[in-house]
């Protein structure tokens, strides 16, 4: 039985509607009660870095706004009529029907509705994401399962050497997703690859259509998306590289680029040239930061991360291996599948110099509060979490920086913390929190 | 007696107030056909295409999570607590301007999963209530329900009575399953029904100086406190940021005012019917005329007609020249408005006071009568006015609004609720969201609001450039259709 949750840090499976919104010219059609779209957009976008409505999201997302009528008598007629009219009014390349609790509990045959449109050649996909089925990470995987089955062409792959499908952070849940994809594009291009990025600006339908032709799928993720790349391997024979740590800073980014380059068969010299060029600039700035880091009384004590596995793990690696900080306890909030936990915990402790950290899996705010209450912090801790955690940070006299959903105290546009530039930006943000805390 | 506190659930607005979400016509027709005006009662028109609206649980949780000393158990899958993030932001904002310490709202989601939908979720609910008591040591625990818990038929009442002996604070269900109603404001009623049935006590005394003010965040708390002090009255801001103890004795106040008729109808009327607290049914205090109505109503309810008439005269005089000046800058500008019904109808009046011509109005729903049986005062004012304007009702149907705006090309678009004004701005129209409930509050508020509009019209660079670069999602075909193409002619 799943436990109760205080201070939510992710939402339900229907939250996958934001993944649809992240794909250019793809639009969600919600078949659910009247409040789901508003609440999920609010949680994942409007109160999380203020990421906007997008092309046809927010309160413009089509929704059947199901009420008693649809619950008692079934909602398939209403859905069919809604999709028909959506195709007339909304100009898009992909229409994704996502169901909520009402439709899934009642048992609407939504597959039949979607097939009707698919048989007419309409780009319509359906996915059953009733909120009770799991969280939005789970819903995201269901969505991709549906897109692969119902939308991707069933044809042999026409492999393009160097083309890489990029599977990584969860759009909108991670308020930095858009900047992160831009950064990743730059990094992969830097070592001579051609990234196929599905979300964000300038991609959309053509990127989805190109998925079968990639040389390989790059899964840059602790666990999310593993089943997607496995499915693509079965379907199209595309191999995948699973790199489990989101690379923040020079150490991890270098390792990531080398691993990817080797997997892709890129000339090692090209990779090394690119890394040294990036590192030269990176360390120019790190050297500048060293004066502050070593000549000030304002240093953080041990650090705590309260974030999903992408950020908790990636940030821990960076803060230990690059900034030289000491980890205290890390909270992993994305309901990591049980069979993946031991592996991910081991990744957390690959920190060098015999450094180890405690890792707690769970998304309940009380767990965070109770566990932190047991810790003795000798200096003011650095707390990289969500806006919820600013309250406990104040109690602990810590330095809070909101990096994981919900981030309602920051506007996030194209910022990213990954790679070389991102890690510099993160360093700026951390020390700006510290320096501005008393002046 | 309209309100029945013996019911376990509040009847939805569709049934109680003849509330509708689908209409297209004119404001005079709307008002004249309403049940509250003795009309034959409007029938709702359903849509065959709709964009996501909002549900009652958001409004319900918004009120209940604001109560100091209470905890909320949201018996639902995780997503139903999605609104709590914005609510926590509002909570921090309210704490900030009150100078209070920052806290997080105290809400537990029971995290219903697939097995709960098969075997029932009451064990989860029991656990949630126990955890809420253990973690927060609250003085009251509210339960908010969901589509999932409602459809599978979890016996919330049964769980509450089982735990009554174990947990020594009131455990109060608020029924707000999203699918039950098209009117999100039913969620306010659900929250207030819970407060009325679970907390409010008969008065121990009558406090003739005390005035309940039903509102959202209380931003104008100090202004109103100072204003009322001049006539010997003390405001008490409810329901958010009021404590469990304060709410127990709102029955002792002399009168109840509301910033929003949509919000206050159920609670204000119930307090009047049950406990004799006079509910002031005049105009809400937006703009000068609104404030006249609000304060005059207060004077009558508290027997302070003379003092309040003098107060009105004094306050009005202070802003008279300011109003003339700003009005001269706005005279003749055109606007379209889209808001909830109380704010929307009242703000049409506000814009008219500023000399702005309203080309079209939309309200997110429409109550044909309030709980006291009459047409809303703001609607009545528009019905009595000389001018008739086209009017529609839609639960934030952006596609209809964008079609309208494209045709009317007003200078200004005024809205309330997130997720609407941004679309007008993408069309290049200067959009002014009235997020703050005390925006055009009274005499000086009207002047300040006028200057905000002047500022917005003075620099249009942002919207102009945005509109040049952004494509809206609508097919060209749609712009050639009537905005109400998908509003069924057949009454449901």
Interface residues (C-beta under 8 A of the other chain):
Chain A: X1 X2 X3 X4 X5 X6 X7 X8 X10 X11 X12 X13 X14 X15 X27 X30 X32 X33 X34 X35 X36 X37 X38 X39 X40 X41 X42 X43 X44 X46 X47 X48 X52 X53 X55 X56 X58 X59 X60 X61 X62 X63 X64 X65 X66 X67 X68 X70 X71 X81 X82 X85 X86 X88 X89 X90 X91 X92 X100 X101 X102 X105 X106 X130 X131 X132 X133 X134 X135 X136 X365 X366 X387 X388 X390 X391 X394 X406 X408
Chain B: X48 X49 X50 X51 X52 X53 X54 X55 X56 X57 X58 X76 X77 X78 X79 X80 X81 X82 X83 X84 X85 X86 X88 X89 X102 X103 X104 X106 X107 X108 X109 X110 X111 X112 X113 X114 X115 X116 X117 X123 X124 X127 X128 X131 X135 X146 X147 X148 X151 X152 X178 X179 X180 X181 X182 X184 X395 X396 X398 X399 X417 X418 X419 X420 X422 X423 X471 X473 X474 X475 X476 X477 X478 X486
